[in-house]
Amino acid sequence: MSKAIGIDLGTTYSAVSVLSETGQPQILLNQDGENLTPSVVFFQDFDGKDEPLVGIQAKNLAASRPEAVVQYVKRQMGNPNWKFDSPSDTVYTAEEISAIILKRLKEGAENALGDKVEDVVITVPAYFDDARRTATKHAGEIAGLNVLRVLNEPTAAALAYGISAEKNETVLVYDLGGGTFDVTLMKIKDGEFDVIATDGDRNLGGFDFDNALSMIIAEKMEEQGAEDIYTDEHFTALLREKSENTKRGLTTVEKTNVFLDYKGKSYKIPITRVEFEEATKSLMNRTEELLDDVVEESGMSWDEIDQVLLIGGSTRMPMVQRKLEEKIGKKIVYSINPDEAVAQGAAIQATLEIANKSESADVSETVRGLAEKLVVSDVTSQALGTLALSNGVKRNTIIIPKNSKVPNKYSEYFSTVVDNQQNVLVEVTQGDDEDPQFVTVIGESTIKLPGDWPAGTVLKVTYHYDVDQTVFVEVHDSDNHLLGTFEVERQANLDKSAVEVASRKIKDLTID
């Protein structure tokens, strides 16, 4: 029987893990013998046909061939307007690019295990909204994987930390990855992982810190006479690569020099950690605001937090650890590998999904016992509601509040606005604001009414939200008679036929 794996599909780097027979997660080496795979795709064109390269080779070509390279595609998940035109003039969606990365990871896992891989849990930022979660699941399906579950990254990291099922702690997960930021507060007790509150920013990560450093370097080059730096696509790509490497260097040294050649002239740019931290103070302040929001929403105080888990490569920046130690009032240590813990937790969840679904699943007694002990309870990262008239003005009414437990079921009551109303339009929204312009309609359906009711007739709208954050809607009358149901078909996502077409397209690609 094939193994179920966990995949951390990161903005900048991805990792794959599997749960061993002894109940411990292990990172699987990729085809290059590395634990981490850069989430980068380089499109080779052979006689008008694409043969993508994924990983370190693609990353190394980013500066010399930026027009043929896709990076940071995770930030485009759920964006139906984003497209990439390859050198062969083939158009790819964000789901398809992610599927190419996933297919490469799948093949690497099969090589490492010597067995076929089908079942997978893929992680996403806790603050990913409905469209981005669905897009991630579609990417897995397009890559030929059976996606058992889309799991929040902080929850996965906590699973890797607390797998022994003996920890009884309140844990804060601070997850600053390459492109996203999450903060999650949870309680671990006797094998139960209970998420209390979560928040984040899907457009805040190491990428933004790199950009800030790029600006410092570019400004210093301009002081030395350089001009029109950002109009040169190739040099901009090189500058971004140098900035990432410099950021890594500044985690261990107080100052360094950056050497660059531009338009026939050599530049030596001195950079200090102090300069870098000053330039990124606003980014750190944003993470601090979200930290404070989560702790406040939880109703807890900082001294009630027992452990802080640092996840994501960007947490290695000294200012991150310093800021958190000021907040929590105690020394923070790296108790888990920030680059690997998410994939490891996903592998744990993948095996638990298989073990819990079938008593005949081919898992060891140790893993079976683990499945019986571990329970994961997560929360919604976004509020869900519907648009309705209030005193003649359309407003957003929240039905499932943010940080509600999942799976769950919530209801709200509304009333018809005119006599003999023939139907009601249910628009499912995502967001906390009352103003419709500040929320997103993720799906809608028109429910037929009997047609002979007076204005003011009460209707009950119920939202069911499952662990994969699929939304199912029911509308009842005041006597609880069912009037209509629908599952939200996300407006920002591919439909079933588009997923099938994309699957055939990616299946035919040779990926190196």
C-alpha positions in Angstrom: 0.0 0.0 0.0 1.4 3.5 -0.9 2.4 5.9 1.8 0.5 9.1 2.7 2.8 12.1 2.7 2.7 15.6 4.0 3.8 18.6 1.8 4.6 22.1 2.9 4.0 24.0 -0.3 5.9 27.1 0.6 6.3 30.5 -1.1 10.0 30.2 -1.4 10.8 26.6 -0.4 8.8 23.4 -0.1 9.4 20.2 1.8 8.0 16.6 1.9 7.7 14.3 4.9 6.4 10.9 5.8 5.5 9.3 9.1 7.7 6.3 9.9 6.5 3.0 11.4 7.7 4.2 14.8 5.4 7.2 14.6 8.1 9.8 13.9 8.0 12.2 10.9 10.9 12.1 8.5 11.8 14.6 5.8 12.3 13.0 2.4 15.2 14.1 0.3 14.5 15.5 -3.1 16.1 14.4 -6.4 19.0 16.7 -5.6 19.6 15.1 -2.2 18.3 18.1 -0.3 15.7 18.5 2.4 14.2 21.7 0.9 13.1 22.4 -2.7 13.0 26.0 -4.0 9.4 26.7 -5.1 10.7 28.0 -8.4 9.8 26.9 -12.0 12.0 27.5 -15.0 10.4 26.9 -18.4 12.7 25.3 -21.0 11.4 25.4 -24.5 12.3 22.5 -26.8 10.8 22.8 -30.3 7.8 24.8 -28.9 7.1 22.4 -26.1 7.6 23.2 -22.4 9.9 21.0 -20.2 9.9 22.8 -16.8 12.7 22.7 -14.3 11.8 22.8 -10.7 14.0 23.5 -7.7 17.5 24.7 -7.3 18.4 24.7 -11.0 15.4 26.9 -11.7 16.3 29.2 -8.9 19.9 29.5 -10.2 18.6 30.6 -13.6 16.2 33.3 -12.2 18.7 36.1 -12.6 19.8 35.2 -16.1 16.4 34.2 -17.5 13.8 36.1 -15.4 11.2 36.0 -18.2 11.2 32.2 -18.2 11.0 31.8 -14.4 8.1 31.8 -12.0 8.7 32.5 -8.3 6.4 33.3 -5.3 3.4 31.8 -7.1 1.8 31.0 -3.7 0.9 34.7 -3.4 -1.2 34.3 -6.6 -3.2 31.3 -5.5 -6.9 32.1 -5.7 -6.3 35.0 -8.1 -8.2 34.1 -11.4 -6.6 37.1 -13.2 -3.0 35.9 -12.8 -1.5 34.1 -15.7 2.0 33.2 -16.8 3.0 33.0 -20.5 5.9 30.6 -21.0 8.5 31.0 -23.8 6.5 28.5 -25.9 3.5 30.9 -25.6 1.6 28.4 -23.3 -0.5 30.1 -20.6 -0.5 28.7 -17.1 -2.7 29.5 -14.1 -1.3 29.8 -10.5 -2.9 26.3 -9.8 -1.0 24.8 -12.8 2.3 26.3 -11.7 1.8 25.0 -8.2 0.8 21.6 -9.7 4.1 21.5 -11.5 6.0 22.0 -8.2 3.8 19.4 -6.5 4.3 16.9 -9.3 8.1 17.3 -8.9 7.7 16.8 -5.1 5.5 13.8 -5.7 8.1 12.2 -8.0 10.9 12.9 -5.5 8.9 11.3 -2.7 8.3 8.2 -4.8 12.0 8.0 -5.6 12.9 8.3 -1.9 10.2 5.7 -0.8 10.5 3.3 -3.7 6.8 3.3 -3.8 3.9 5.1 -5.5 2.5 8.2 -3.8 -1.1 9.2 -4.1 -2.5 10.5 -0.7 -1.3 13.8 0.6 -2.0 16.5 3.1 -0.9 19.9 1.8 -0.5 22.9 4.2 -1.6 26.4 3.7 -1.2 29.6 5.8 -3.9 29.8 8.5 -5.0 33.1 7.1 -5.5 31.8 3.6 -9.1 32.5 2.6 -11.6 30.2 0.9 -10.4 30.8 -2.7 -6.7 30.2 -1.9 -7.5 27.0 0.1 -9.5 25.7 -2.8 -6.9 26.7 -5.3 -4.3 24.8 -3.3 -6.5 21.7 -3.3 -7.1 22.0 -7.0 -3.3 22.2 -7.5 -2.9 18.9 -5.7 -5.5 17.3 -7.8 -4.0 18.6 -11.1 -0.7 17.1 -10.0 -2.3 13.7 -9.7 -2.6 13.6 -5.9 -5.5 12.7 -3.7 -5.7 15.6 -1.3 -6.9 14.2 2.0 -6.9 17.6 3.7 -5.7 21.1 3.4 -4.1 21.8 6.8 -3.2 25.1 8.5 0.6 25.5 8.7 0.7 26.6 12.4 -1.4 23.6 13.3 0.9 21.3 11.4 3.9 22.7 13.2 2.3 22.2 16.5 1.5 18.6 15.6 5.2 18.1 14.9 6.1 19.7 18.2 3.5 17.9 20.3 3.5 14.4 18.7 4.5 12.7 21.9 1.0 13.5 23.2 2.5 14.2 26.6 2.8 17.9 26.4 0.3 20.1 28.3 1.0 23.6 27.2 -0.4 26.8 25.8 1.6 27.4 22.6 2.0 30.4 20.4 3.0 29.6 16.8 4.8 32.5 15.1 5.1 31.6 11.4 7.0 34.0 9.2 7.7 32.3 5.9 8.9 33.4 2.6 5.6 35.1 1.5 3.1 34.8 4.3 2.7 35.5 8.1 0.5 33.6 10.5 0.2 33.7 14.3 -1.8 31.0 16.1 -2.5 30.4 19.7 -3.5 26.9 20.8 -3.6 24.6 23.8 -2.0 21.1 23.7 -3.3 18.7 26.3 -3.2 14.9 26.4 -3.0 14.7 22.6 -5.6 17.3 21.9 -4.6 20.2 19.8 -7.2 22.9 20.3 -6.7 26.1 18.3 -8.0 29.1 20.2 -7.4 32.0 17.8 -5.5 32.8 14.6 -4.7 35.8 12.4 -2.2 36.7 9.8 -1.3 38.5 6.6 -1.0 36.5 3.3 1.2 39.3 1.8 3.8 39.6 4.5 6.9 37.4 4.5 10.6 37.1 3.9 10.0 38.3 0.3 9.1 41.7 1.7 12.1 41.9 3.9 14.3 41.0 0.9 12.6 43.9 -1.1 13.4 46.3 1.7 17.0 45.3 1.6 17.1 45.5 -2.2 16.0 49.2 -1.9 18.8 49.9 0.6 21.4 48.4 -1.8 19.9 50.1 -4.9 19.9 53.5 -3.1 23.6 53.1 -2.1 24.4 52.1 -5.7 22.7 55.3 -7.0 24.8 57.3 -4.5 27.8 55.8 -6.3 26.5 56.8 -9.7 24.3 53.9 -10.8 21.2 54.9 -12.8 17.9 53.2 -13.9 18.5 50.1 -11.8 14.9 48.9 -11.7 14.4 49.2 -15.5 16.9 46.3 -16.0 14.9 43.1 -15.5 17.9 40.9 -15.3 19.8 43.0 -12.8 16.6 43.4 -10.7 16.4 39.6 -10.5 20.1 39.4 -9.5 19.6 42.2 -6.9 16.7 40.2 -5.3 18.9 37.1 -5.2 21.8 39.1 -3.6 19.4 40.6 -1.1 18.1 37.2 0.0 21.6 36.0 0.6 22.6 39.2 2.4 19.6 38.9 4.7 20.7 35.3 5.6 24.2 36.6 6.3 23.0 39.3 8.6 21.4 36.7 10.9 24.9 35.8 12.0 27.0 38.9 11.4 26.5 42.5 12.3 27.7 43.9 8.9 28.7 42.7 5.5 29.6 43.9 2.0 27.5 43.3 -1.2 29.5 43.1 -4.4 27.7 43.8 -7.7 28.6 44.5 -11.3 26.2 46.8 -13.2 26.8 48.3 -16.7 30.5 47.7 -16.6 31.1 49.1 -13.2 31.8 47.2 -9.9 30.0 48.3 -6.7 30.9 47.5 -3.1 27.9 48.1 -0.9 28.4 48.0 2.9 25.2 46.8 4.8 24.7 46.6 8.6 22.1 44.7 10.5 21.1 47.9 12.2 20.3 49.5 8.8 18.3 46.4 7.7 16.3 46.3 10.9 15.5 50.0 10.7 14.3 49.6 7.1 12.0 46.7 8.0 10.7 48.2 11.3 7.2 48.7 9.7 7.1 45.0 8.7 8.0 43.9 12.2 5.4 46.3 13.6 2.8 44.6 11.5 3.6 41.2 12.9 3.5 42.7 16.4 0.0 44.1 15.8 -1.3 40.7 14.7 0.3 39.1 17.7 -1.4 41.5 20.0 -4.7 41.0 18.2 -4.6 37.2 18.6 -3.7 37.3 22.3 -6.4 39.8 22.9 -9.0 37.8 21.0 -8.1 34.7 23.0 -8.8 36.4 26.3 -5.4 35.3 27.6 -2.4 37.2 28.8 1.2 36.8 27.7 2.3 35.2 30.9 -0.2 32.3 30.3 1.8 31.3 27.2 4.1 28.4 27.9 5.9 28.0 24.6 6.6 30.0 21.4 7.2 27.9 18.2 9.2 29.8 15.5 8.2 28.5 12.1 9.6 29.6 8.7 13.1 30.6 7.6 12.5 34.3 8.2 12.2 33.7 12.0 15.9 33.2 12.1 16.3 37.0 11.8 17.6 38.1 15.3 15.0 40.9 15.6 12.2 38.3 15.5 13.5 36.4 18.5 14.3 39.6 20.3 10.8 41.0 19.7 9.1 37.9 20.9 11.2 37.6 24.0 10.2 41.1 24.9 6.6 40.1 24.6 6.6 36.9 26.4 9.2 37.8 29.0 11.2 34.6 28.7 14.0 33.1 26.5 12.8 31.5 23.3 14.6 28.5 21.9 14.2 26.8 18.5 12.4 23.6 19.8 11.6 22.4 16.2 13.2 22.9 12.8 11.6 26.1 11.4 12.0 24.8 7.8 10.8 21.3 8.3 8.2 21.2 11.1 5.3 22.1 8.9 5.9 19.3 6.4 6.4 16.9 9.4 3.1 17.9 10.9 1.4 17.4 7.5 2.8 13.9 7.3 1.4 13.1 10.8 -2.0 14.4 9.7 -1.9 12.5 6.4 -1.2 9.2 8.2 -3.9 10.0 10.8 -6.4 10.6 8.0 -5.7 7.2 6.5 -5.7 5.4 9.9 -8.9 7.0 11.0 -10.8 6.3 7.8 -10.1 2.6 7.7 -9.4 -0.1 10.3 -7.7 -2.1 7.5 -5.2 0.7 6.7 -1.7 -0.5 6.4 -0.2 1.3 9.4 1.8 0.1 12.4 0.3 -0.5 15.8 2.4 2.5 17.0 0.8 4.8 14.4 -2.7 3.3 15.1 -2.3 4.2 18.7 -1.1 7.7 17.8 -4.2 8.1 15.6 -6.4 7.2 18.6 -4.8 9.7 20.9 -4.4 12.8 18.7 -7.3 15.1 18.1 -7.0 18.4 16.1 -9.5 21.1 16.6 -9.0 24.2 14.3 -10.8 27.5 13.8 -11.9 29.6 10.8 -9.5 32.3 9.9 -12.1 34.4 8.1 -15.7 35.4 8.9 -18.5 34.2 6.6 -21.7 36.0 6.1 -24.3 37.1 3.6 -25.6 40.3 2.1 -29.0 41.5 3.2 -31.1 44.6 3.3 -31.2 46.5 6.6 -33.5 49.5 6.7 -33.3 49.6 2.9 -29.5 49.5 2.8 -27.5 46.4 1.8 -25.3 45.3 4.6 -23.0 42.3 5.3 -24.4 40.1 8.1 -21.9 37.7 9.7 -23.2 34.2 10.1 -19.9 32.3 11.1 -17.6 34.6 13.1 -13.9 34.6 12.7 -12.1 32.0 14.9 -15.1 29.8 15.2 -14.4 26.1 15.6 -14.5 23.9 12.5 -16.3 21.9 11.5 -19.4 23.9 12.6 -22.9 25.0 11.7 -24.3 28.4 12.3 -27.7 30.0 11.4 -29.1 33.5 11.1 -32.7 34.7 10.5 -33.8 37.0 7.8 -37.2 38.1 6.3 -38.7 38.7 2.9 -38.9 42.3 1.8 -42.0 42.3 -0.4 -45.3 40.5 -0.7 -45.3 37.4 -2.9 -41.6 37.4 -3.2 -40.6 34.7 -5.7 -37.0 34.0 -4.7 -34.2 35.0 -2.5 -30.5 35.5 -3.6 -28.1 34.1 -1.0 -24.6 35.7 -1.5 -22.0 34.1 0.6 -19.4 36.6 1.8 -16.0 36.5 3.4 -14.9 39.2 5.7 -15.7 41.1 9.0 -16.9 44.4 7.7 -20.6 45.5 7.5 -19.9 47.4 4.3 -20.3 45.1 1.2 -17.4 46.8 -0.6 -15.0 45.6 2.0 -15.9 41.9 1.9 -15.7 39.3 -0.9 -18.6 37.4 -2.3 -17.2 33.8 -2.7 -20.4 32.2 -4.1 -24.1 32.7 -4.5 -27.3 30.9 -5.4 -31.0 31.8 -6.0 -33.5 29.9 -3.9 -37.1 29.7 -5.1 -39.8 30.7 -2.6 -43.5 29.5 -2.6 -44.5 33.0 -3.8 -47.6 33.7 -1.7 -45.9 34.9 1.5 -46.4 38.4 2.9 -43.4 40.7 3.4 -41.6 40.0 6.6 -41.8 36.2 6.4 -38.9 34.7 8.4 -36.3 32.6 6.7 -33.4 30.7 8.4 -30.1 30.6 6.5 -27.7 28.0 7.8 -24.0 27.6 6.9 -22.2 24.3 7.3 -18.4 24.6 7.4 -16.3 21.4 7.2 -12.6 20.8 8.1 -11.6 21.6 4.5 -13.5 24.8 4.9 -16.1 23.8 2.2 -19.3 25.9 2.7 -22.7 24.2 2.3 -25.8 26.4 2.6 -29.4 25.6 3.6 -32.4 27.8 3.6 -35.5 26.9 5.7 -38.8 28.6 6.4 -40.1 29.4 9.9 -41.4 25.9 10.3 -38.0 24.5 9.4 -39.1 23.2 6.0 -36.2 23.0 3.6 -36.5 25.5 0.8 -33.2 24.9 -0.9 -29.5 24.0 -0.6 -26.3 24.6 -2.4 -22.6 24.1 -2.0 -20.6 27.2 -2.6 -18.9 27.1 -6.0 -16.1 29.6 -5.6 -16.2 32.4 -8.2 -12.4 32.8 -8.0 -11.6 29.2 -8.6 -11.5 26.7 -11.5 -14.6 24.6 -12.1 -14.5 20.8 -12.3 -14.0 20.7 -16.1 -11.2 23.3 -15.9 -9.4 21.1 -13.2 -9.8 18.1 -15.5 -8.3 20.0 -18.5 -5.4 21.3 -16.4 -4.8 17.7 -15.0 -4.3 16.4 -18.6 -2.1 19.4 -19.5 0.3 18.9 -16.5 0.3 15.1 -16.8 1.7 15.4 -20.3 4.6 17.6 -19.2 8.1 16.3 -18.6 9.3 17.9 -15.4 12.9 17.9 -14.3 
